[in-house]
């Protein structure tokens, strides 16, 4: 509705602005002109749809430009924060960052496809950012995952993350240590570390960055200088990766 109203305004404004000596029109002439514009639009409604399409295209171009500016501005925090888990090729030319939540159904749906994407493209450097925004279980799970990384390292984090992404049950103070134990991890140390200031700082830093980048949902991705907000199937992700690679050549 907003786009429709704006588009109609643009059409009317363009029509009015093109009228010669419009400011000098009498009230009767102005009313007649407005009636003529209205009649034209009623007879040619496709003009409104054309205006809508043009406006939407402009908005998309402006949004893409804003996204590029944000990626450039926050590049180091996005791709090289020093704590987010990195998989694929650590020196890969194609950099992808995912903002993910363990309670996000679309994140879980995308997970096996992302693994396939990384396997199909050995030049991908994949960065995973813990971005718990879907409630207490999300925060608890992210705290546990970050704690595992701090206590047991990146390889253990990768296994724990994989288990959480495949877990369909509740993620609680009872279930998370059991999952850690099933992987041979130090669950007691994990629980001890979960509420540490460092874990809290990492989550806060990710949330702050996401807010500045206008990320309000998961999954969200940064691929090169392009931002994607929402689930994208494997074929679509591959196309964007191919475009990013071509841009580097």
SULNOR-V536185 format. One record per residue. N is the residue number from 1. D_FIRST is the distance of its C-alpha to the first C-alpha in Angstrom with 1 decimal. Layout:
BEGIN
<<N;D_FIRST> <N;D_FIRST>>
END
This chain:
BEGIN
<<1;0.0> <2;3.8> <3;5.5> <4;5.0> <5;6.2> <6;8.6> <7;9.8> <8;10.6> <9;12.3> <10;14.2> <11;15.3> <12;16.6> <13;18.2> <14;19.9> <15;21.2> <16;22.4> <17;24.0> <18;25.9> <19;27.5> <20;31.1> <21;32.1> <22;28.8> <23;30.0> <24;33.1> <25;31.5> <26;32.5> <27;30.1> <28;30.8> <29;30.2> <30;26.9> <31;25.8> <32;27.1> <33;25.3> <34;21.9> <35;22.7> <36;23.7> <37;20.5> <38;18.5> <39;21.1> <40;20.8> <41;17.1> <42;17.7> <43;20.7> <44;19.1> <45;15.5> <46;16.2> <47;16.1> <48;12.4> <49;12.2> <50;15.0> <51;13.2> <52;10.2> <53;13.2> <54;15.1> <55;12.7> <56;12.2> <57;16.0> <58;16.7> <59;14.8> <60;16.8> <61;19.9> <62;19.6> <63;19.1> <64;22.1> <65;24.1> <66;23.5> <67;24.6> <68;27.7> <69;28.5> <70;28.3> <71;30.5> <72;33.0> <73;33.1> <74;33.7> <75;35.6> <76;38.7> <77;36.9> <78;34.8> <79;37.5> <80;40.8> <81;40.6> <82;44.1> <83;43.4> <84;40.6> <85;42.1> <86;42.5> <87;43.2> <88;43.7> <89;45.5> <90;45.8> <91;46.3> <92;43.7> <93;41.9> <94;38.5> <95;37.2> <96;34.7> <97;33.6> <98;32.0> <99;30.7> <100;31.6> <101;31.9> <102;34.6> <103;32.5> <104;29.6> <105;29.7> <106;28.0> <107;30.5> <108;33.3> <109;31.8> <110;31.7> <111;35.2> <112;37.5> <113;35.4> <114;35.7> <115;39.4> <116;39.6> <117;37.7> <118;40.2> <119;43.1> <120;42.0> <121;41.6> <122;44.6> <123;43.3> <124;40.5> <125;40.9> <126;38.7> <127;38.0> <128;36.8> <129;35.3> <130;35.5> <131;32.1> <132;32.4> <133;29.2> <134;29.2> <135;31.8> <136;35.6> <137;36.7> <138;34.7> <139;36.4> <140;39.8> <141;39.6> <142;38.7> <143;41.5> <144;43.9> <145;42.9> <146;43.3> <147;46.6> <148;47.9> <149;47.2> <150;49.1> <151;52.0> <152;52.4> <153;50.7> <154;48.1> <155;49.6> <156;49.6> <157;46.0> <158;45.0> <159;46.7> <160;45.3> <161;41.8> <162;42.3> <163;43.6> <164;40.7> <165;38.1> <166;40.0> <167;40.5> <168;38.6> <169;40.3> <170;39.8> <171;40.5> <172;42.7> <173;45.7> <174;47.8> <175;46.2> <176;45.7> <177;49.4> <178;50.3> <179;48.1> <180;49.7> <181;53.2> <182;52.5> <183;52.0> <184;55.2> <185;53.5> <186;54.7> <187;52.6> <188;54.5> <189;53.9> <190;50.2> <191;49.9> <192;51.8> <193;49.6> <194;46.2> <195;45.9> <196;47.6> <197;46.2> <198;45.8> <199;43.5> <200;41.4> <201;41.2> <202;40.0> <203;37.2> <204;36.2> <205;36.4> <206;34.1> <207;31.5> <208;31.8> <209;31.3> <210;28.3> <211;26.6> <212;27.4> <213;25.9> <214;22.7> <215;23.7> <216;22.4> <217;23.3> <218;26.1> <219;27.2> <220;26.3> <221;28.4> <222;29.7> <223;31.4> <224;33.1> <225;30.6> <226;27.5> <227;25.5> <228;24.2> <229;22.2> <230;22.8> <231;25.2> <232;26.2> <233;28.8> <234;32.2> <235;31.8> <236;28.7> <237;30.6> <238;33.6> <239;31.8> <240;30.5> <241;34.0> <242;35.5> <243;33.2> <244;34.3> <245;37.9> <246;37.7> <247;36.4> <248;39.5> <249;41.9>>
END
